Amino acid sequence: MVSPAAMRGHEVRERLRRTAVTLIPERGWTAVSTRVLAERAGVNPSVVHYHYSSLQALLTEAVTGELRAATARMTALLDGAATPTDAVDALLAITATYTDDNPATLLFTETALAATRDASLRAAVAAVLDEFVTRLGDWFAEHGVADPHRAAAAVMAAVDGLVIHRALRLRHTGDSIAAVLHGLVASPSPPAPPCSPHTPNPQAQ
């Protein structure tokens, strides 16, 4: 049985994570301070350090939780896809939800920028993304894609790139990107049957 104190601790940690996920898109990663986060969450700043070793540890846990939720949604899309091209289309379609004014778009782009300067954050983010790329590569392999794990890495790079480009308000033709990725995951054409050898006519000899 979970004690009341443990339940309260879990609720406080969850409140801190939710607050962090809200503040990062609003202020930018580096502008989130312990004081600001605690004030927004309605707790004393000392509570943050009671539950987490540092503010960065809290922000990293909050963001990787959101990333895991996003990759879980993408994994669910694979379960409903019949072919590799269907899977690509489904993954590209989900990027349409990451509009330039969507807080999730800003959250992930802020995280990508911060990860270039923070090795521990970079490792945590990479672990989540690598896990999904491996899952996608395995799925491609099961569906006959040539070089499935490299194809999975390319597809995921395109998906991540589209999210970042949407934050920059860059526009792309989805159909053209899909066409390129379809080429990566298309099943190779079966080899043509060998030509039947010419059988000499014995009477001609």
N, C-alpha and C positions, 0 to 999 in steps of 0.2 A: 504493500500500500504506500502511495506517495504521501509524504508528510505535507502539512499545510505550508511549512517554510519552503520546502522544495518547489511546491506549486507557485508560491509567490515569486520565488527566484526565477522560475521559468517565465512567468508572466512579465517580469521586469525586463529580462533579456529580450523577450519577443518585442516589447514596446521599444526598447532601445534600437533593435534591428530595424523595425518599421520606421522609426524616426530617421535613422541614418539613410535609409533608402529614399526617404522624402527630401532630406536636406542636400544630398549630393547633387541631384539635378538642379535644385534651386540655387545653390551657392557655389558649386564646384567643389571638387574633392578637397583641395588644400584650404578652403575657407570654412570647412566644418571643424569647429573646435569642441573640446569637451564641454565647455561652458554653454555654448549655443545648443549643443545636442541635449545636454541635461535639462536646460531650460525648456526646450521644445517638448521633451518627453515628460516633463513635470516631476523630475527627480533631482536630488542633490548631486553635484558633480562627483562627489566621492563614490556614489553608487556605480558610476561607469567603471571606475578603477577597481571596485570591489568585484565586479562580475567579469571584467576583461583585463588582461595584462597591460593593454594600451588602447588608445583610441584607434590606432591603425588596425589592431586585431579585431576590434568591433566592426569597423567599416569593411574589412576584408570578409568577415563572416557574413555580414549582411548582404554584400554584393554577390558572393559565391552562392549564397542561398537563392538569390534571384536568378542567377545563371543556371543553377541546377533545375529550377522550376521551368525556365525557358527551354532547356535541352530535354526535359521530360515531355514537354508539349511536342517538341519535334520528334521525339521517339514515338509518341503516340501516333503521329502522322504516318510514320513508316508502317505501323501495324495496319493502317488502312490503305496502303498503296499496293497496287497489283504489279507494277513494273517499275524499273529504275527511273524512267522518264516521268512516271506519275509521282514518284518520290521527290524528284527534283522540282517539279511544278508545285507540289505541296509545300516544300521548304521555301521556295521563292515567294509563294503566296503569303506565307506568314510574315515576311519582311514588310509587306504592305501595311501591317498594323503599326509599324515603327515609323510613324510620321515625325516631322521635324518638331512638332509641339508635344509629342508624347514623352512624359517623364522617363519612361523606360529607355527610350532612345538616348536621351541625355545621360541617364545613369550608366549605360554601357559604354558610351563614347568617353565619358569622364573616367571611367574605370580603365579603359584601354590606354588613355593618356597617362594616368597615374601609374599604371603597371610598367611603363617604360622607365620609371624612375625608382621603383620599389621592387626589389628582387623577390621578397616574400609574397607580395600581392601578385606579381607576375607568375610565380610558381603555382599559386592557388588557382588563378584563372586558367592557366594552361592545363592544369590537372582536370578541370571540369570539361574544357573544350576537347582535350585529347580523348577523354572517355567517350564523348559523343562521336568524335571522328572515328574511333575504333568501332563503335557500335554501327555507325553508318557503313563503314568499310566491310564489316562482317555481313551486313544486310546486302550490300552490293554483290559480295562474293556468292551469297546464297542465290542471287538472281542473275548470275552469269556475266557480271561486268568484268571486262578485262582490266587487270591492274586495279582491283577494287579499292584498296586503301589509299592509293594516290588519287584516284578519282574522288574519294570521299573528302580528302584534304582540300582538293581544288573546289569542290562544291561548297564546303564549309567556309572557305576563304571568300568565295563569292557572296555567300549569305552575310557574313560579318561585314564585308565591304559595303554591301548595299545599306545595311543599317547605319554605318558611319556616313555614307554619302547622303542618306536622307537627313541626317543631322546637319549636314552642310547645305542642305536644300539643293543638291544636285539631282538632276532628273535623268533617268535612263529609260530606254525602251526595254521593257521586261521581256518582250518576245525575243529580242536579239540575244539577250543574256541567256534565256532559256535554251535557245537554239544551240548555242555554243556548249552549254552543259549537257544537253541531250546527246551531243556528239561524243562527249567523254564517257557517258554511261551506256551508250547503245550497245546491244549485244553484237558481237562480231558475226558477220555473215557466214553461214556454214560453207565449208569448202565445196567446190564443184566436184561432182563425181568424176573419177578418172575415166578417160576415154577408153572404150573397149579396143584392145589390140586387134589389128587387122589379121584375120586368119587366111593364110594363103590357100588358094584353091589347088588341091592335090592334082587335079587334072591338068592344071596349067604347067606343071613341072615336067 
